[in-house]
Amino acid sequence: PKRDWSSDVYSSDLCIVLLCNQRFFDKMIETLKGIIYTGYIGDICLVIGDDLKNSELLKTDFLIQCGVTIKYFPDIKFSEKFDQKFYSLNRPPHWIQKKFQYHKFYLFDVYFKQWNYIFYVDCGMSVYSSIDPIINCREHNKLLAHSDAYPSYEWKLRDQFDQLDDRFSYVNDKYDLNIDYPQTTMMLYDTSIINQNTYIDLIKLNEDVLISKTNDQGIIALYFTNIRNK
């Protein structure tokens, strides 16, 4: 369809962002197809890491036809202290296989300030109808995301951290963990919340906390609730 720049929704001020490594590439394609086939016409960016940097997969016809911008960020190098905790936390083992999720910290790099709004969608999500109603909910200076505790709201932010670890008392004393918190599965945010240090701040917070059971989610949720109320 022809791009309509007069539309409030289909504006160069907004970009849909997906993120994947080689393992999730096929799931990314399926999610992107859902977004495109249900009517989205606008900017799209795919964030990748080391394993896709020079991959032939990026030459896939569908990505080229959709005009997808490929943005490479290097895999995050973690400290030895972090790695020791990462592999010893009390949690289901599948989270250990998802260390690349920390690449989501790059979603708050200043690179994305070239757009006013970012709509991030996890690869593997199925899109069956227009995303316009979600995009139209965007708010100035805010990050919008679904509550991870819906519909009971029994879970609190503290449940994102390993409460059996001896470091939990330090985190619990330092931050307010008795609050609702967002998923990082879908995030719609004004890039005004990004500053020069946001990505580095997330890295530093992660190294300070160390006990996020669901990798990026606990850290991003903690940062945008306790440290910066967005």
Contacts in CASP RR format, 6 or more apart in sequence:
PFRMAT RR
TARGET T0000
AUTHOR 0000-0000-0000
METHOD contacts of the structure
MODEL  1
PKRDWSSDVYSSDLCIVLLCNQRFFDKMIETLKGIIYTGYIGDICLVIGD
DLKNSELLKTDFLIQCGVTIKYFPDIKFSEKFDQKFYSLNRPPHWIQKKF
QYHKFYLFDVYFKQWNYIFYVDCGMSVYSSIDPIINCREHNKLLAHSDAY
PSYEWKLRDQFDQLDDRFSYVNDKYDLNIDYPQTTMMLYDTSIINQNTYI
DLIKLNEDVLISKTNDQGIIALYFTNIRNK
1 39 0 8 1.000
1 41 0 8 1.000
2 41 0 8 1.000
3 10 0 8 1.000
3 41 0 8 1.000
3 42 0 8 1.000
4 10 0 8 1.000
4 41 0 8 1.000
5 11 0 8 1.000
5 12 0 8 1.000
8 136 0 8 1.000
9 132 0 8 1.000
9 135 0 8 1.000
9 136 0 8 1.000
10 40 0 8 1.000
10 41 0 8 1.000
10 42 0 8 1.000
11 42 0 8 1.000
12 42 0 8 1.000
12 43 0 8 1.000
12 115 0 8 1.000
13 115 0 8 1.000
13 116 0 8 1.000
13 117 0 8 1.000
14 42 0 8 1.000
14 43 0 8 1.000
14 115 0 8 1.000
14 116 0 8 1.000
14 117 0 8 1.000
14 118 0 8 1.000
14 119 0 8 1.000
14 135 0 8 1.000
14 138 0 8 1.000
15 42 0 8 1.000
15 43 0 8 1.000
15 44 0 8 1.000
15 45 0 8 1.000
15 112 0 8 1.000
15 115 0 8 1.000
15 117 0 8 1.000
15 118 0 8 1.000
15 119 0 8 1.000
16 35 0 8 1.000
16 40 0 8 1.000
16 42 0 8 1.000
16 43 0 8 1.000
16 44 0 8 1.000
16 45 0 8 1.000
16 118 0 8 1.000
16 119 0 8 1.000
16 120 0 8 1.000
16 121 0 8 1.000
16 131 0 8 1.000
17 44 0 8 1.000
17 45 0 8 1.000
17 46 0 8 1.000
17 47 0 8 1.000
17 107 0 8 1.000
17 112 0 8 1.000
17 118 0 8 1.000
17 119 0 8 1.000
17 120 0 8 1.000
17 121 0 8 1.000
18 28 0 8 1.000
18 31 0 8 1.000
18 32 0 8 1.000
18 44 0 8 1.000
18 45 0 8 1.000
18 46 0 8 1.000
18 47 0 8 1.000
18 120 0 8 1.000
18 121 0 8 1.000
18 122 0 8 1.000
18 123 0 8 1.000
19 46 0 8 1.000
19 47 0 8 1.000
19 48 0 8 1.000
19 103 0 8 1.000
19 104 0 8 1.000
19 106 0 8 1.000
19 107 0 8 1.000
19 120 0 8 1.000
19 122 0 8 1.000
19 123 0 8 1.000
20 27 0 8 1.000
20 28 0 8 1.000
20 46 0 8 1.000
20 47 0 8 1.000
20 48 0 8 1.000
20 52 0 8 1.000
20 123 0 8 1.000
21 48 0 8 1.000
21 49 0 8 1.000
21 51 0 8 1.000
21 52 0 8 1.000
21 100 0 8 1.000
21 103 0 8 1.000
22 51 0 8 1.000
22 52 0 8 1.000
22 55 0 8 1.000
22 57 0 8 1.000
23 100 0 8 1.000
24 123 0 8 1.000
24 124 0 8 1.000
25 52 0 8 1.000
25 57 0 8 1.000
27 123 0 8 1.000
27 124 0 8 1.000
28 46 0 8 1.000
28 123 0 8 1.000
28 124 0 8 1.000
29 60 0 8 1.000
29 62 0 8 1.000
29 63 0 8 1.000
30 124 0 8 1.000
30 126 0 8 1.000
31 121 0 8 1.000
31 122 0 8 1.000
31 123 0 8 1.000
31 124 0 8 1.000
31 125 0 8 1.000
31 126 0 8 1.000
31 127 0 8 1.000
32 44 0 8 1.000
32 62 0 8 1.000
32 63 0 8 1.000
32 66 0 8 1.000
32 68 0 8 1.000
33 62 0 8 1.000
34 126 0 8 1.000
34 127 0 8 1.000
34 128 0 8 1.000
35 44 0 8 1.000
35 121 0 8 1.000
35 127 0 8 1.000
35 131 0 8 1.000
36 66 0 8 1.000
38 127 0 8 1.000
38 128 0 8 1.000
38 129 0 8 1.000
38 130 0 8 1.000
38 131 0 8 1.000
39 130 0 8 1.000
40 130 0 8 1.000
40 131 0 8 1.000
43 69 0 8 1.000
43 115 0 8 1.000
44 66 0 8 1.000
44 67 0 8 1.000
44 68 0 8 1.000
44 69 0 8 1.000
45 68 0 8 1.000
45 69 0 8 1.000
45 70 0 8 1.000
45 71 0 8 1.000
45 112 0 8 1.000
46 63 0 8 1.000
46 68 0 8 1.000
46 69 0 8 1.000
46 70 0 8 1.000
46 71 0 8 1.000
47 71 0 8 1.000
47 72 0 8 1.000
47 73 0 8 1.000
47 103 0 8 1.000
47 106 0 8 1.000
47 107 0 8 1.000
48 58 0 8 1.000
48 70 0 8 1.000
48 71 0 8 1.000
48 72 0 8 1.000
48 73 0 8 1.000
49 72 0 8 1.000
49 73 0 8 1.000
49 74 0 8 1.000
49 75 0 8 1.000
49 100 0 8 1.000
49 103 0 8 1.000
50 74 0 8 1.000
50 75 0 8 1.000
52 58 0 8 1.000
52 72 0 8 1.000
53 72 0 8 1.000
58 70 0 8 1.000
63 70 0 8 1.000
71 111 0 8 1.000
73 103 0 8 1.000
73 106 0 8 1.000
73 109 0 8 1.000
75 100 0 8 1.000
75 103 0 8 1.000
76 102 0 8 1.000
76 103 0 8 1.000
76 105 0 8 1.000
76 203 0 8 1.000
78 86 0 8 1.000
78 102 0 8 1.000
78 207 0 8 1.000
79 207 0 8 1.000
81 207 0 8 1.000
81 210 0 8 1.000
82 206 0 8 1.000
82 207 0 8 1.000
82 210 0 8 1.000
85 165 0 8 1.000
85 167 0 8 1.000
85 210 0 8 1.000
85 211 0 8 1.000
86 96 0 8 1.000
86 99 0 8 1.000
87 96 0 8 1.000
89 95 0 8 1.000
89 162 0 8 1.000
89 165 0 8 1.000
89 211 0 8 1.000
89 213 0 8 1.000
90 162 0 8 1.000
90 164 0 8 1.000
90 165 0 8 1.000
90 213 0 8 1.000
91 162 0 8 1.000
91 213 0 8 1.000
91 214 0 8 1.000
95 213 0 8 1.000
95 214 0 8 1.000
95 215 0 8 1.000
98 215 0 8 1.000
99 215 0 8 1.000
101 214 0 8 1.000
101 215 0 8 1.000
101 216 0 8 1.000
101 217 0 8 1.000
102 206 0 8 1.000
102 215 0 8 1.000
102 216 0 8 1.000
103 216 0 8 1.000
104 120 0 8 1.000
104 184 0 8 1.000
104 216 0 8 1.000
104 220 0 8 1.000
105 199 0 8 1.000
105 202 0 8 1.000
105 203 0 8 1.000
105 206 0 8 1.000
105 216 0 8 1.000
105 219 0 8 1.000
105 220 0 8 1.000
106 199 0 8 1.000
107 118 0 8 1.000
107 120 0 8 1.000
107 187 0 8 1.000
108 193 0 8 1.000
108 194 0 8 1.000
108 198 0 8 1.000
108 199 0 8 1.000
108 202 0 8 1.000
109 194 0 8 1.000
109 198 0 8 1.000
109 199 0 8 1.000
110 194 0 8 1.000
110 195 0 8 1.000
110 196 0 8 1.000
110 198 0 8 1.000
110 199 0 8 1.000
112 118 0 8 1.000
112 191 0 8 1.000
112 194 0 8 1.000
113 191 0 8 1.000
113 194 0 8 1.000
115 191 0 8 1.000
116 190 0 8 1.000
116 191 0 8 1.000
116 192 0 8 1.000
117 135 0 8 1.000
117 138 0 8 1.000
117 188 0 8 1.000
117 189 0 8 1.000
117 190 0 8 1.000
117 191 0 8 1.000
118 187 0 8 1.000
118 188 0 8 1.000
118 189 0 8 1.000
118 191 0 8 1.000
119 131 0 8 1.000
119 134 0 8 1.000
119 135 0 8 1.000
119 138 0 8 1.000
119 186 0 8 1.000
119 187 0 8 1.000
119 188 0 8 1.000
120 184 0 8 1.000
120 186 0 8 1.000
120 187 0 8 1.000
120 188 0 8 1.000
120 189 0 8 1.000
121 127 0 8 1.000
121 185 0 8 1.000
121 186 0 8 1.000
122 184 0 8 1.000
122 185 0 8 1.000
122 186 0 8 1.000
125 185 0 8 1.000
125 186 0 8 1.000
134 186 0 8 1.000
134 188 0 8 1.000
135 188 0 8 1.000
137 144 0 8 1.000
137 188 0 8 1.000
138 144 0 8 1.000
138 188 0 8 1.000
138 189 0 8 1.000
138 190 0 8 1.000
139 190 0 8 1.000
140 190 0 8 1.000
140 192 0 8 1.000
141 190 0 8 1.000
141 192 0 8 1.000
141 193 0 8 1.000
141 230 0 8 1.000
142 189 0 8 1.000
142 190 0 8 1.000
142 193 0 8 1.000
142 230 0 8 1.000
143 182 0 8 1.000
143 187 0 8 1.000
143 188 0 8 1.000
143 189 0 8 1.000
143 190 0 8 1.000
143 193 0 8 1.000
143 224 0 8 1.000
143 230 0 8 1.000
144 187 0 8 1.000
144 188 0 8 1.000
144 189 0 8 1.000
145 182 0 8 1.000
145 183 0 8 1.000
145 184 0 8 1.000
145 185 0 8 1.000
145 186 0 8 1.000
145 187 0 8 1.000
145 188 0 8 1.000
146 182 0 8 1.000
146 183 0 8 1.000
146 185 0 8 1.000
146 186 0 8 1.000
147 153 0 8 1.000
147 180 0 8 1.000
147 181 0 8 1.000
147 182 0 8 1.000
147 183 0 8 1.000
148 155 0 8 1.000
148 160 0 8 1.000
148 181 0 8 1.000
148 182 0 8 1.000
148 183 0 8 1.000
148 217 0 8 1.000
148 221 0 8 1.000
149 155 0 8 1.000
149 156 0 8 1.000
149 180 0 8 1.000
149 181 0 8 1.000
153 180 0 8 1.000
155 181 0 8 1.000
156 177 0 8 1.000
156 178 0 8 1.000
156 179 0 8 1.000
156 180 0 8 1.000
156 181 0 8 1.000
157 175 0 8 1.000
157 176 0 8 1.000
157 177 0 8 1.000
157 178 0 8 1.000
157 179 0 8 1.000
157 180 0 8 1.000
157 181 0 8 1.000
157 218 0 8 1.000
157 221 0 8 1.000
157 222 0 8 1.000
157 225 0 8 1.000
158 172 0 8 1.000
158 177 0 8 1.000
158 178 0 8 1.000
160 181 0 8 1.000
160 212 0 8 1.000
160 213 0 8 1.000
160 214 0 8 1.000
160 217 0 8 1.000
160 218 0 8 1.000
160 221 0 8 1.000
160 222 0 8 1.000
161 168 0 8 1.000
161 171 0 8 1.000
161 172 0 8 1.000
161 177 0 8 1.000
161 209 0 8 1.000
161 211 0 8 1.000
161 212 0 8 1.000
161 213 0 8 1.000
161 218 0 8 1.000
162 168 0 8 1.000
162 211 0 8 1.000
162 213 0 8 1.000
165 211 0 8 1.000
167 209 0 8 1.000
167 210 0 8 1.000
167 211 0 8 1.000
168 211 0 8 1.000
171 177 0 8 1.000
171 209 0 8 1.000
171 211 0 8 1.000
175 222 0 8 1.000
175 226 0 8 1.000
176 225 0 8 1.000
176 226 0 8 1.000
179 225 0 8 1.000
181 218 0 8 1.000
181 221 0 8 1.000
181 222 0 8 1.000
181 225 0 8 1.000
182 220 0 8 1.000
182 221 0 8 1.000
182 224 0 8 1.000
182 225 0 8 1.000
183 217 0 8 1.000
184 216 0 8 1.000
184 217 0 8 1.000
184 220 0 8 1.000
184 221 0 8 1.000
189 230 0 8 1.000
193 224 0 8 1.000
193 228 0 8 1.000
193 230 0 8 1.000
201 223 0 8 1.000
201 227 0 8 1.000
202 219 0 8 1.000
202 220 0 8 1.000
202 223 0 8 1.000
205 219 0 8 1.000
205 222 0 8 1.000
205 223 0 8 1.000
205 227 0 8 1.000
206 212 0 8 1.000
206 219 0 8 1.000
209 219 0 8 1.000
209 222 0 8 1.000
212 218 0 8 1.000
212 219 0 8 1.000
212 222 0 8 1.000
224 230 0 8 1.000
END
